[in-house]
Amino acid sequence: LKSDVVPAIDAGGWGVHVPHELTWVLEHVEPPRAAPRFRQIADLGELPRLIESIVSSG
């Protein structure tokens, strides 16, 4: 989150987090759930449907 998802959101892009139990301790931050362009999915298999949803919403 800290080095990839959060910077993307801060730059005005979308950030998608796929939680994983093996995350480097320095990457641990609270997910920016209040950010309108933040999404969390359980696995990468959900990504195509998420992208389709984002694209179709405008």
PDB file of N, CA, C and O in Angstrom:
ATOM      1  N   LEU A   1       0.815  -1.197   0.000  1.00  0.00           N
ATOM      2  CA  LEU A   1       0.000   0.000   0.000  1.00  0.00           C
ATOM      3  C   LEU A   1       0.858   1.259   0.000  1.00  0.00           C
ATOM      4  O   LEU A   1       0.649   2.164  -0.809  1.00  0.00           O
ATOM      5  N   LYS A   2       1.801   1.309   0.891  1.00  0.00           N
ATOM      6  CA  LYS A   2       2.553   2.535   1.116  1.00  0.00           C
ATOM      7  C   LYS A   2       3.339   3.001  -0.112  1.00  0.00           C
ATOM      8  O   LYS A   2       3.416   4.201  -0.373  1.00  0.00           O
ATOM      9  N   SER A   3       3.918   2.077  -0.858  1.00  0.00           N
ATOM     10  CA  SER A   3       4.781   2.494  -1.969  1.00  0.00           C
ATOM     11  C   SER A   3       4.140   2.366  -3.338  1.00  0.00           C
ATOM     12  O   SER A   3       4.759   2.737  -4.336  1.00  0.00           O
ATOM     13  N   ASP A   4       2.915   1.851  -3.418  1.00  0.00           N
ATOM     14  CA  ASP A   4       2.308   1.731  -4.744  1.00  0.00           C
ATOM     15  C   ASP A   4       0.863   2.232  -4.781  1.00  0.00           C
ATOM     16  O   ASP A   4       0.536   3.063  -5.628  1.00  0.00           O
ATOM     17  N   VAL A   5       0.012   1.767  -3.917  1.00  0.00           N
ATOM     18  CA  VAL A   5      -1.402   2.158  -3.955  1.00  0.00           C
ATOM     19  C   VAL A   5      -1.588   3.611  -3.512  1.00  0.00           C
ATOM     20  O   VAL A   5      -2.233   4.392  -4.211  1.00  0.00           O
ATOM     21  N   VAL A   6      -1.037   3.970  -2.376  1.00  0.00           N
ATOM     22  CA  VAL A   6      -1.218   5.330  -1.848  1.00  0.00           C
ATOM     23  C   VAL A   6      -0.636   6.388  -2.789  1.00  0.00           C
ATOM     24  O   VAL A   6      -1.319   7.377  -3.052  1.00  0.00           O
ATOM     25  N   PRO A   7       0.590   6.235  -3.312  1.00  0.00           N
ATOM     26  CA  PRO A   7       1.101   7.237  -4.254  1.00  0.00           C
ATOM     27  C   PRO A   7       0.249   7.379  -5.513  1.00  0.00           C
ATOM     28  O   PRO A   7       0.086   8.486  -6.025  1.00  0.00           O
ATOM     29  N   ALA A   8      -0.289   6.282  -6.012  1.00  0.00           N
ATOM     30  CA  ALA A   8      -1.157   6.364  -7.197  1.00  0.00           C
ATOM     31  C   ALA A   8      -2.389   7.205  -6.897  1.00  0.00           C
ATOM     32  O   ALA A   8      -2.779   8.047  -7.706  1.00  0.00           O
ATOM     33  N   ILE A   9      -2.995   6.985  -5.756  1.00  0.00           N
ATOM     34  CA  ILE A   9      -4.176   7.759  -5.366  1.00  0.00           C
ATOM     35  C   ILE A   9      -3.801   9.221  -5.155  1.00  0.00           C
ATOM     36  O   ILE A   9      -4.522  10.117  -5.594  1.00  0.00           O
ATOM     37  N   ASP A  10      -2.675   9.467  -4.485  1.00  0.00           N
ATOM     38  CA  ASP A  10      -2.221  10.845  -4.248  1.00  0.00           C
ATOM     39  C   ASP A  10      -1.961  11.590  -5.555  1.00  0.00           C
ATOM     40  O   ASP A  10      -2.096  12.812  -5.610  1.00  0.00           O
ATOM     41  N   ALA A  11      -1.589  10.862  -6.605  1.00  0.00           N
ATOM     42  CA  ALA A  11      -1.322  11.473  -7.912  1.00  0.00           C
ATOM     43  C   ALA A  11      -2.586  11.625  -8.750  1.00  0.00           C
ATOM     44  O   ALA A  11      -2.528  12.108  -9.881  1.00  0.00           O
ATOM     45  N   GLY A  12      -3.734  11.214  -8.197  1.00  0.00           N
ATOM     46  CA  GLY A  12      -4.994  11.363  -8.910  1.00  0.00           C
ATOM     47  C   GLY A  12      -5.434  10.120  -9.663  1.00  0.00           C
ATOM     48  O   GLY A  12      -6.440  10.143 -10.372  1.00  0.00           O
ATOM     49  N   GLY A  13      -4.692   9.045  -9.514  1.00  0.00           N
ATOM     50  CA  GLY A  13      -5.043   7.800 -10.199  1.00  0.00           C
ATOM     51  C   GLY A  13      -5.879   6.887  -9.320  1.00  0.00           C
ATOM     52  O   GLY A  13      -6.356   7.276  -8.253  1.00  0.00           O
ATOM     53  N   TRP A  14      -6.039   5.685  -9.791  1.00  0.00           N
ATOM     54  CA  TRP A  14      -6.756   4.653  -9.048  1.00  0.00           C
ATOM     55  C   TRP A  14      -5.745   3.797  -8.307  1.00  0.00           C
ATOM     56  O   TRP A  14      -4.631   3.584  -8.784  1.00  0.00           O
ATOM     57  N   GLY A  15      -6.138   3.309  -7.141  1.00  0.00           N
ATOM     58  CA  GLY A  15      -5.308   2.389  -6.374  1.00  0.00           C
ATOM     59  C   GLY A  15      -6.108   1.158  -6.009  1.00  0.00           C
ATOM     60  O   GLY A  15      -7.183   1.256  -5.417  1.00  0.00           O
ATOM     61  N   VAL A  16      -5.582   0.000  -6.363  1.00  0.00           N
ATOM     62  CA  VAL A  16      -6.249  -1.264  -6.050  1.00  0.00           C
ATOM     63  C   VAL A  16      -5.327  -2.079  -5.152  1.00  0.00           C
ATOM     64  O   VAL A  16      -4.174  -2.341  -5.493  1.00  0.00           O
ATOM     65  N   HIS A  17      -5.849  -2.466  -4.017  1.00  0.00           N
ATOM     66  CA  HIS A  17      -5.071  -3.246  -3.058  1.00  0.00           C
ATOM     67  C   HIS A  17      -5.564  -4.683  -3.032  1.00  0.00           C
ATOM     68  O   HIS A  17      -6.762  -4.947  -2.931  1.00  0.00           O
ATOM     69  N   VAL A  18      -4.620  -5.598  -3.124  1.00  0.00           N
ATOM     70  CA  VAL A  18      -4.907  -7.022  -2.983  1.00  0.00           C
ATOM     71  C   VAL A  18      -4.164  -7.472  -1.722  1.00  0.00           C
ATOM     72  O   VAL A  18      -2.958  -7.714  -1.779  1.00  0.00           O
ATOM     73  N   PRO A  19      -4.856  -7.588  -0.593  1.00  0.00           N
ATOM     74  CA  PRO A  19      -4.177  -7.957   0.656  1.00  0.00           C
ATOM     75  C   PRO A  19      -3.454  -9.297   0.540  1.00  0.00           C
ATOM     76  O   PRO A  19      -3.912 -10.218  -0.135  1.00  0.00           O
ATOM     77  N   HIS A  20      -2.328  -9.373   1.210  1.00  0.00           N
ATOM     78  CA  HIS A  20      -1.527 -10.600   1.205  1.00  0.00           C
ATOM     79  C   HIS A  20      -0.893 -10.740   2.577  1.00  0.00           C
ATOM     80  O   HIS A  20      -0.479  -9.746   3.174  1.00  0.00           O
ATOM     81  N   GLU A  21      -0.815 -11.935   3.070  1.00  0.00           N
ATOM     82  CA  GLU A  21      -0.279 -12.155   4.412  1.00  0.00           C
ATOM     83  C   GLU A  21       1.220 -11.909   4.503  1.00  0.00           C
ATOM     84  O   GLU A  21       1.733 -11.659   5.594  1.00  0.00           O
ATOM     85  N   LEU A  22       1.925 -11.973   3.395  1.00  0.00           N
ATOM     86  CA  LEU A  22       3.369 -11.740   3.394  1.00  0.00           C
ATOM     87  C   LEU A  22       3.681 -10.351   2.848  1.00  0.00           C
ATOM     88  O   LEU A  22       4.117 -10.200   1.707  1.00  0.00           O
ATOM     89  N   THR A  23       3.452  -9.351   3.676  1.00  0.00           N
ATOM     90  CA  THR A  23       3.720  -7.967   3.288  1.00  0.00           C
ATOM     91  C   THR A  23       4.849  -7.429   4.163  1.00  0.00           C
ATOM     92  O   THR A  23       4.833  -7.590   5.383  1.00  0.00           O
ATOM     93  N   TRP A  24       5.812  -6.801   3.536  1.00  0.00           N
ATOM     94  CA  TRP A  24       6.946  -6.222   4.243  1.00  0.00           C
ATOM     95  C   TRP A  24       6.433  -5.265   5.304  1.00  0.00           C
ATOM     96  O   TRP A  24       5.520  -4.484   5.035  1.00  0.00           O
ATOM     97  N   VAL A  25       6.997  -5.309   6.498  1.00  0.00           N
ATOM     98  CA  VAL A  25       6.514  -4.517   7.627  1.00  0.00           C
ATOM     99  C   VAL A  25       6.517  -3.015   7.310  1.00  0.00           C
ATOM    100  O   VAL A  25       5.655  -2.289   7.805  1.00  0.00           O
ATOM    101  N   LEU A  26       7.454  -2.541   6.507  1.00  0.00           N
ATOM    102  CA  LEU A  26       7.507  -1.113   6.175  1.00  0.00           C
ATOM    103  C   LEU A  26       6.379  -0.683   5.245  1.00  0.00           C
ATOM    104  O   LEU A  26       6.148   0.512   5.064  1.00  0.00           O
ATOM    105  N   GLU A  27       5.686  -1.631   4.661  1.00  0.00           N
ATOM    106  CA  GLU A  27       4.562  -1.330   3.768  1.00  0.00           C
ATOM    107  C   GLU A  27       3.232  -1.239   4.507  1.00  0.00           C
ATOM    108  O   GLU A  27       2.219  -0.866   3.915  1.00  0.00           O
ATOM    109  N   HIS A  28       3.228  -1.573   5.782  1.00  0.00           N
ATOM    110  CA  HIS A  28       1.978  -1.602   6.539  1.00  0.00           C
ATOM    111  C   HIS A  28       1.488  -0.192   6.861  1.00  0.00           C
ATOM    112  O   HIS A  28       2.131   0.543   7.610  1.00  0.00           O
ATOM    113  N   VAL A  29       0.359   0.170   6.296  1.00  0.00           N
ATOM    114  CA  VAL A  29      -0.362   1.406   6.616  1.00  0.00           C
ATOM    115  C   VAL A  29      -1.845   1.072   6.523  1.00  0.00           C
ATOM    116  O   VAL A  29      -2.225   0.055   5.943  1.00  0.00           O
ATOM    117  N   GLU A  30      -2.662   1.916   7.085  1.00  0.00           N
ATOM    118  CA  GLU A  30      -4.107   1.718   6.970  1.00  0.00           C
ATOM    119  C   GLU A  30      -4.533   1.983   5.529  1.00  0.00           C
ATOM    120  O   GLU A  30      -4.095   2.967   4.933  1.00  0.00           O
ATOM    121  N   PRO A  31      -5.363   1.141   4.969  1.00  0.00           N
ATOM    122  CA  PRO A  31      -5.864   1.396   3.613  1.00  0.00           C
ATOM    123  C   PRO A  31      -6.640   2.716   3.565  1.00  0.00           C
ATOM    124  O   PRO A  31      -7.394   3.024   4.488  1.00  0.00           O
ATOM    125  N   PRO A  32      -6.461   3.488   2.503  1.00  0.00           N
ATOM    126  CA  PRO A  32      -7.161   4.777   2.378  1.00  0.00           C
ATOM    127  C   PRO A  32      -8.617   4.584   1.950  1.00  0.00           C
ATOM    128  O   PRO A  32      -9.016   5.036   0.877  1.00  0.00           O
ATOM    129  N   ARG A  33      -9.402   3.919   2.784  1.00  0.00           N
ATOM    130  CA  ARG A  33     -10.775   3.538   2.434  1.00  0.00           C
ATOM    131  C   ARG A  33     -11.670   4.727   2.074  1.00  0.00           C
ATOM    132  O   ARG A  33     -12.625   4.568   1.314  1.00  0.00           O
ATOM    133  N   ALA A  34     -11.377   5.897   2.603  1.00  0.00           N
ATOM    134  CA  ALA A  34     -12.199   7.073   2.316  1.00  0.00           C
ATOM    135  C   ALA A  34     -11.886   7.683   0.947  1.00  0.00           C
ATOM    136  O   ALA A  34     -12.650   8.513   0.454  1.00  0.00           O
ATOM    137  N   ALA A  35     -10.789   7.288   0.340  1.00  0.00           N
ATOM    138  CA  ALA A  35     -10.415   7.827  -0.974  1.00  0.00           C
ATOM    139  C   ALA A  35     -11.363   7.274  -2.036  1.00  0.00           C
ATOM    140  O   ALA A  35     -11.537   6.059  -2.129  1.00  0.00           O
ATOM    141  N   PRO A  36     -11.978   8.146  -2.837  1.00  0.00           N
ATOM    142  CA  PRO A  36     -12.944   7.680  -3.832  1.00  0.00           C
ATOM    143  C   PRO A  36     -12.344   6.778  -4.914  1.00  0.00           C
ATOM    144  O   PRO A  36     -13.075   6.018  -5.550  1.00  0.00           O
ATOM    145  N   ARG A  37     -11.042   6.847  -5.132  1.00  0.00           N
ATOM    146  CA  ARG A  37     -10.415   6.021  -6.174  1.00  0.00           C
ATOM    147  C   ARG A  37      -9.652   4.831  -5.597  1.00  0.00           C
ATOM    148  O   ARG A  37      -8.777   4.271  -6.257  1.00  0.00           O
ATOM    149  N   PHE A  38      -9.982   4.450  -4.381  1.00  0.00           N
ATOM    150  CA  PHE A  38      -9.378   3.272  -3.755  1.00  0.00           C
ATOM    151  C   PHE A  38     -10.338   2.105  -3.826  1.00  0.00           C
ATOM    152  O   PHE A  38     -11.527   2.243  -3.537  1.00  0.00           O
ATOM    153  N   ARG A  39      -9.813   0.956  -4.213  1.00  0.00           N
ATOM    154  CA  ARG A  39     -10.597  -0.275  -4.198  1.00  0.00           C
ATOM    155  C   ARG A  39      -9.740  -1.379  -3.597  1.00  0.00           C
ATOM    156  O   ARG A  39      -8.517  -1.377  -3.737  1.00  0.00           O
ATOM    157  N   GLN A  40     -10.386  -2.308  -2.937  1.00  0.00           N
ATOM    158  CA  GLN A  40      -9.699  -3.479  -2.400  1.00  0.00           C
ATOM    159  C   GLN A  40     -10.399  -4.715  -2.930  1.00  0.00           C
ATOM    160  O   GLN A  40     -11.625  -4.820  -2.884  1.00  0.00           O
ATOM    161  N   ILE A  41      -9.612  -5.646  -3.432  1.00  0.00           N
ATOM    162  CA  ILE A  41     -10.167  -6.895  -3.952  1.00  0.00           C
ATOM    163  C   ILE A  41      -9.461  -8.063  -3.264  1.00  0.00           C
ATOM    164  O   ILE A  41      -8.346  -7.915  -2.762  1.00  0.00           O
ATOM    165  N   ALA A  42     -10.109  -9.210  -3.244  1.00  0.00           N
ATOM    166  CA  ALA A  42      -9.560 -10.378  -2.555  1.00  0.00           C
ATOM    167  C   ALA A  42      -8.430 -11.044  -3.332  1.00  0.00           C
ATOM    168  O   ALA A  42      -7.486 -11.566  -2.739  1.00  0.00           O
ATOM    169  N   ASP A  43      -8.527 -11.026  -4.660  1.00  0.00           N
ATOM    170  CA  ASP A  43      -7.481 -11.642  -5.480  1.00  0.00           C
ATOM    171  C   ASP A  43      -7.492 -11.007  -6.870  1.00  0.00           C
ATOM    172  O   ASP A  43      -8.450 -10.333  -7.247  1.00  0.00           O
ATOM    173  N   LEU A  44      -6.427 -11.228  -7.617  1.00  0.00           N
ATOM    174  CA  LEU A  44      -6.295 -10.604  -8.938  1.00  0.00           C
ATOM    175  C   LEU A  44      -7.338 -11.082  -9.934  1.00  0.00           C
ATOM    176  O   LEU A  44      -7.566 -10.420 -10.946  1.00  0.00           O
ATOM    177  N   GLY A  45      -7.967 -12.200  -9.674  1.00  0.00           N
ATOM    178  CA  GLY A  45      -9.037 -12.682 -10.542  1.00  0.00           C
ATOM    179  C   GLY A  45     -10.218 -11.731 -10.587  1.00  0.00           C
ATOM    180  O   GLY A  45     -11.008 -11.769 -11.530  1.00  0.00           O
ATOM    181  N   GLU A  46     -10.348 -10.874  -9.573  1.00  0.00           N
ATOM    182  CA  GLU A  46     -11.429  -9.889  -9.529  1.00  0.00           C
ATOM    183  C   GLU A  46     -11.107  -8.619 -10.316  1.00  0.00           C
ATOM    184  O   GLU A  46     -11.992  -7.798 -10.558  1.00  0.00           O
ATOM    185  N   LEU A  47      -9.844  -8.456 -10.716  1.00  0.00           N
ATOM    186  CA  LEU A  47      -9.418  -7.211 -11.356  1.00  0.00           C
ATOM    187  C   LEU A  47     -10.135  -6.900 -12.667  1.00  0.00           C
ATOM    188  O   LEU A  47     -10.555  -5.757 -12.849  1.00  0.00           O
ATOM    189  N   PRO A  48     -10.300  -7.843 -13.588  1.00  0.00           N
ATOM    190  CA  PRO A  48     -11.005  -7.504 -14.833  1.00  0.00           C
ATOM    191  C   PRO A  48     -12.421  -6.963 -14.591  1.00  0.00           C
ATOM    192  O   PRO A  48     -12.833  -5.998 -15.234  1.00  0.00           O
ATOM    193  N   ARG A  49     -13.154  -7.578 -13.678  1.00  0.00           N
ATOM    194  CA  ARG A  49     -14.510  -7.113 -13.379  1.00  0.00           C
ATOM    195  C   ARG A  49     -14.476  -5.719 -12.745  1.00  0.00           C
ATOM    196  O   ARG A  49     -15.330  -4.882 -13.036  1.00  0.00           O
ATOM    197  N   LEU A  50     -13.490  -5.474 -11.878  1.00  0.00           N
ATOM    198  CA  LEU A  50     -13.357  -4.161 -11.256  1.00  0.00           C
ATOM    199  C   LEU A  50     -13.057  -3.102 -12.310  1.00  0.00           C
ATOM    200  O   LEU A  50     -13.670  -2.035 -12.303  1.00  0.00           O
ATOM    201  N   ILE A  51     -12.128  -3.381 -13.209  1.00  0.00           N
ATOM    202  CA  ILE A  51     -11.795  -2.421 -14.271  1.00  0.00           C
ATOM    203  C   ILE A  51     -13.013  -2.148 -15.140  1.00  0.00           C
ATOM    204  O   ILE A  51     -13.288  -0.998 -15.482  1.00  0.00           O
ATOM    205  N   GLU A  52     -13.733  -3.182 -15.495  1.00  0.00           N
ATOM    206  CA  GLU A  52     -14.949  -3.007 -16.292  1.00  0.00           C
ATOM    207  C   GLU A  52     -15.952  -2.117 -15.566  1.00  0.00           C
ATOM    208  O   GLU A  52     -16.582  -1.259 -16.184  1.00  0.00           O
ATOM    209  N   SER A  53     -16.099  -2.313 -14.286  1.00  0.00           N
ATOM    210  CA  SER A  53     -17.017  -1.509 -13.483  1.00  0.00           C
ATOM    211  C   SER A  53     -16.589  -0.042 -13.456  1.00  0.00           C
ATOM    212  O   SER A  53     -17.422   0.855 -13.586  1.00  0.00           O
ATOM    213  N   ILE A  54     -15.297   0.197 -13.289  1.00  0.00           N
ATOM    214  CA  ILE A  54     -14.774   1.571 -13.251  1.00  0.00           C
ATOM    215  C   ILE A  54     -14.973   2.251 -14.604  1.00  0.00           C
ATOM    216  O   ILE A  54     -15.423   3.395 -14.663  1.00  0.00           O
ATOM    217  N   VAL A  55     -14.641   1.556 -15.680  1.00  0.00           N
ATOM    218  CA  VAL A  55     -14.770   2.123 -17.027  1.00  0.00           C
ATOM    219  C   VAL A  55     -16.226   2.424 -17.353  1.00  0.00           C
ATOM    220  O   VAL A  55     -16.524   3.479 -17.914  1.00  0.00           O
ATOM    221  N   SER A  56     -17.123   1.530 -17.016  1.00  0.00           N
ATOM    222  CA  SER A  56     -18.533   1.725 -17.364  1.00  0.00           C
ATOM    223  C   SER A  56     -19.217   2.785 -16.511  1.00  0.00           C
ATOM    224  O   SER A  56     -20.281   3.286 -16.876  1.00  0.00           O
ATOM    225  N   SER A  57     -18.606   3.131 -15.369  1.00  0.00           N
ATOM    226  CA  SER A  57     -19.230   4.143 -14.511  1.00  0.00           C
ATOM    227  C   SER A  57     -18.834   5.559 -14.915  1.00  0.00           C
ATOM    228  O   SER A  57     -19.315   6.530 -14.330  1.00  0.00           O
ATOM    229  N   GLY A  58     -17.971   5.678 -15.897  1.00  0.00           N
ATOM    230  CA  GLY A  58     -17.740   6.995 -16.416  1.00  0.00           C
ATOM    231  C   GLY A  58     -16.403   7.533 -16.407  1.00  0.00           C
ATOM    232  O   GLY A  58     -16.189   8.661 -16.850  1.00  0.00           O
TER     233      GLY A  58
END
